[in-house]
Amino acid sequence: MFDAFDETEDGLVADYNIAPTDPVPIVRMSRDVTSRVLAVARWGLVPHWARDPRAGARMINARAESVATSTAFAPSFARRRCLIPADGWYEWLRLPTGGKQAYYLTPEDGGVLAFAGLWASAGDLITCSIVTVTAVRELAAVHHRMPLFLPPRRWEQWLTGDPDPDTLLATPDDTFVASMEIRPVGPAIGDVRNDGAHLVMRVDASLPVGNDAESPQQMLF
């Protein structure tokens, strides 16, 4: 799908509940093979100046509004951008009546998303972060932020283009966003020890209309 050389040695397995610091697949450019490579990175970018790798647990997302100037993310935005393949991501919504409802956001056609990502390395440790933008259309009803997901025609520019924020960080067009399904799922997703296809099965719940409550930070994808 990504026309990439597989460096994982078939080390990737299906994971329906990825949490910060877990391994995730990334597609990046490599000088060694002068092409795209599929690699494994730890979710949560560790900046070059961080003394403790555990700092990455707080840097799972990079805001598009500041990614080009942030001391943590700017070096990677300039030189080490990647794609992060995913079937979808989860958000929790606080309901007006109390409690929370989990939603799985995924392409309606069952396709694979490519999140705009950043990567960094420290020795053998490769880490990454997801670039986020202001949520648009129906996705804003679940959370005010969303990953910057890129259609195939933008992959090459993201991986190799000049680090121009206006071009690289453009919000996906309405047609692309409208193809997303907002699927209510069960509360089991809230426990990172749970895994399996049952986590993305639809449950009976409706999306509140006009809800403006603050929802939690994006936790899983």
N, C-alpha and C positions, 0 to 999 in steps of 0.2 A: 504493500500500500504506500509506503513512504520511500520506496526505491533506496533502501538503506542497507548497509552491510551489518549483519547481526553479530554484535560483540558479546551478547549475553550467553552464548553457548547453550541456548534453549533453557535459560535459567528463569524465564518468566512464567508465572502461573496465574490463573484467574484469581482475583481478589476482589470481593464485593464490598469490602469495608476497610479502605485504606485510611490510615490516620497519620498525623504528623510524625516524622522520622521513619516511616515505613519506606521500603524500596518501591520505586515506581519506574516505568520505562520512560526514556527520553530519546528523542531523535536530535542529533547535533552534527555539526560539521567536524571532521577530523583531519588534522594535517597528516597523520600517519598513512591514511588510505585515500586522502584527497577526495573524500566524498561524504555523503551522509552515513552516519552509523547509528544503530539502535543500541543503546546502553542502559544500564541501571543506575539510578541515582537515589539518594536519600532525600525524601521530601522535607524541605526546610533548609534554605540556603545558608551556608556558613560563610560570612564575609572573610576576606583575606586577613583582616586585622583581628578577627575574633580569636581569643586564646583558648576558649572552651567550645568544642564542637556542639555542645548542648544548646548553644545560642541559636542554632538553626531551628529549633522547635518553635521559636517565636517569629520566624520569617518564612512562613509557608506561602504567604501572598505578598505581592509587590504592587502597590497602587500605581496605576498608569499615570496619575497626575504628578507623581514625584519620582518615578522610577529613573528618569534621566539625570536627576540631581542628587538622589539619595546616596549617602556614603556607603550604605550597605549594598545597594543594587546597581548604581550607575556604572561601575566597571564591567559588570556582566551584561548590562544593557548595551554597552558600547561594543563588546567583543565576544560575548558568550551567550548568545540567544539559542533557545532550543524549542522543540515542539514536545508537548506532553500528551500522548494519546490516552484517551479515556472514553468509556461508554457513557459516562454521565457523572453527575455529582449530586450531593445531598445538601439540603438546607432545612433548617428548623424554623417554623413560624409560630410565634406566640399568638394564640387565638383570643379574640375579644372576650370570649366567655371563660377564659382561663385555660391553662394547660398549653401544650405544644403539639404541633403536628409536623411529622417529617415528610419531605417531598423529595422525589428522585427526578432530576431534570435530565432528559435524555432525548436524542433525536427520534422523531416519530417513526422514521423509516428503519430504525435499528442500526444506523450507521455509527461510525467511530468519530469522535470529536478530536480536534487537535488544539489544545490550549497553548497560548503563547507563554513560553517559559523562559527562565534564566537559569544558568548553571554556573557552578564554581567548583574548583578542585583544591584539595589540600592533601598532597601526597596521593595515596590511593583512594581517598574519599572524594566522591563526586556528590554534590548536593544541588538541589534545584528549588525554584519557587515559581508559583503561578502568577502571571500578571492579571490584575483585576481592573474592571472598568465599572462605571455606573450602569446598573441594570436598566434595560429598556423593554418596552412592550409588556407582555404578560408576565415576563420573568420578574419585573419589579414588584409584582404583588407578593412574591415570596421573600425577596431580599433586595436591599437597595444596591448591592454589588453583585457582579457576576464575573466568571472568568472571561478573559478575552479569548474567544475561540475563533480560529481562522479557517476559512475555506481553502481548498487545495491551491487555488490560484495565488494565494498570498504566502504559501509556505516558503518558497525560495527567497522572496524578498525579506521575510522575517529572519531567515537563517543567515543570509549573506548580504543583505542590503545595508546602505548607510544608516547609522543610528539616528534617523530623523523622527522625532516623536510624533509629529503631525501625520506622517505617512504610516509608520509602523503601528501606532496605537489607535488607529481609526476603529470606531465601533462597528461590529458586523452589520451588514445591511438588513433591512426589515424582513426580507424574504427568508434569509438564513435563520434569523431569530424566530420567525413565525413557525418554523418547522420543528420547534422544540416541544416536547411533551412535558407537562408538569404533573407528575404521577404521585398521588399520596401513597405512602408506604407505612409499614408498621413500626412501632417503637423499638424493635430489636436492633435497629441500626445504631441506636445510641450507645450500645456496648461494643467496644472495639474487639472484644473477644469473639463476637459472633461473625460468621462468614457463611457464604453460600447464596445460591440464586434466589432463595426464598426472600432475601432481604429487599429485592427490587420488585416483588409482586405487589400489584395494586390492592389497596384496601378501600373500604367505603368511607370516603370523606370528600367534602367539597372545599373549594378554595374560597375563603371569605372575600367579599367584594367591598372595596373601600377601606380595607384595613390599613392603618398607618402605624401599627405598633412596630417597635424596633425588634428585629430578629437577631439571633446569635450570630457570631462570626462564622463564616464558612469553616466547617470542621473537617469534612470528609469529601472525597470525590471518587 
